[in-house]
Amino acid sequence: REAVSAMSEQPNSTKAGQDLILALGDKDPMTRTLAVQGLGNMKYTAARPQLEKVLATDTSAETREAAALSLRQLDDRKAVDALAKAISDPVFGVRVTALAGVGYYRDAKVRAQVEAACQDANPAVRRTAVHVLGRLDDSKAIPVVQGLLKDQDSSVRAMAAQTLGELHATEAKPQL
């Protein structure tokens, strides 16, 4: 673990990046998580395919969540599809982090997955999803956001109202 942590402190080092990629296969989930975090902190874009695989398949939720964050840190739009798939991860923290990544990239092609997350059982996921719909700046999302004004969770309702304002949804004024 200490060696993996030390490697991630060497920014822009190809050798460190390659070593961290190797550490993604370690049997210890904490070591894998540290490797994932290191790759993101280094912005080691060559690791995107490996980070996408970790996000999709790792047995540790903490490691998958770290992979979603690292894919955002890479600032590589090619990561959007992997992040969109992770919106349906069984662990809500991974779903929230994947949604935040999608919001960072503002790619409207994944609007359907984000809208589906607005029906999630977890209010943190619904709140993040409605926020991301605002960041996508796609007026086609307005009906879904309007529906969330009636959500059982007050924080989701508040975010829906804020998002409608950001989307300049004049048709929603009577509901506000």
N, C-alpha and C positions, 0 to 999 in steps of 0.2 A: 504494500500500500504506500509506504513512504517513497519508494522508487517511482511509482506512478505519479504521486503528487509532485515530486521534484521534476519529473519530465515536463509536466504541464506548465512549469514556470519558465520554460525556455521558449519564448514566443518566436514564431517564424522558423523554427528548427525542423527541417524535414526529417532528420533522424528521430527527434523526440516524437513527432507526429506518427511516424511509422511504428515506433515502439508502443505508443499509446493504442494504435490500432490493434497491435498484437495482444495488448492487455484486455481488449474487449472480449477475448475468448477465455479469460480467467474463470476458474470455478467459483471464486468469491464474488458475490454481488457488489460488495462495497468497492472492491478493486475495479470492477467493470464500471461502476458509477463514477468513480474518480477519473477513470480513463475517458469516459464520455464527457465529463465536465472539462477535463483538460483540453480535449479536442475542440470543444466549443469556445473555451477561453482563448485558445490559440488561433481561433478562426481558421482551422486547418481544413480548407474546403475539399481537399482530396479525400477526406474521410466521409463525405456525405453519403455515399452508398452504404458504407458500413453502419453509420448512425441510423440510416433509414431501416436497415435490417434489425438493429437493436431495438428501435422503437416498435417494430412490428412483432418481434419474436422473443425478446428477452423475458425470462421468467420473473424477474424482479420489477415490481411496479416503480420503485424508486429509480432504477436504472432507465426504464422506459420514459419516465417523466424527465429525467436529466437529458435523455436523447432528444426529446421534443424541444427542450430549451436550447440545446446545442445546435439543433438544426436551424433555429431562429438566429442564433448568434453567428452562424456561418454567412448569413446574408446572401443566400443562394436560392433564387426563386424556384429552382428545380425541386426543392424540398416540400413544396406545397402539397403535392399529391400524397406523400407519405404522412404529412401532418393531418391532412383531411381524413385519411383512413383511420388515424388514431383517435379521431373524434368519437369513435364507437368503442374505444378501449373499455374493458370491464371496470377499471379503476377510475373514479371521478377525477382524481388529481391529474392523471395522464390526459383525460379528456379536456380539462380546463387548460392545461399547458399547451396541448395541441391546438385548441381553439385560439389561444393567445398568439401562437405562431402563425396561424392562418390570418388572424387580424393584422399582424405585423406586415405580412406580404400583400394584403388588400387585394386578393385575387378573387374576383366575382365568380369564376368558374366553379368554385366550391360552395356557392350559396346554398345549394340543396342540402349538403351535409350540415351546414351551419344551421339552416332552418330546422332540420330534423333534431338537432341538439336542443332547440328551444322547447322540445317536449320531454327532455330528460327528467328523470325522477329527482335529481339533485338540483336544488335551487342555484348553487354556485355555477353549475354548468349552464343552466338556463340564462342566468344573469350575464355570464361571459359570452354566450352565444348571441344574445340580443345586442350586446356591445359590439361584437364583431360584425354583425349585420350593418350597424351604423358605419363602421370603418370600411366596409365594402362599397359604401356609397352607391347602392343599387336600389332604385325606387321600387323594383319588383318585390323587395322584401317588406314593403310597408304593410301589407295585409297581415303577415305573420307577426310583425312587431305590434300592430294594433291589437291583435288577439292576446298578447301578453300584458296588456293593460288590465286584464282581468285575472292575472296569475294569482295564486294563493299566497305567494311570497311578496312582501312589500318591497324588498330590494329589487326583485325582478320587475315589478310594476314601475318602480322609479326609473330603472334603467331603460325600460321600454318608452317611457315618456321622454326621457332625455334623448334617446335614439331617434324618436319621431321628430324631435326638434332639429337634430343634426341632419336628418334626411329632408327637412323642409316639407314635411307631410301636412300640407294645409287641410287635406281631407280628414285628418284626425283631430282637428281642433274641437269639434263637438264632444269628443270622448275625453278630452283633457280638461 
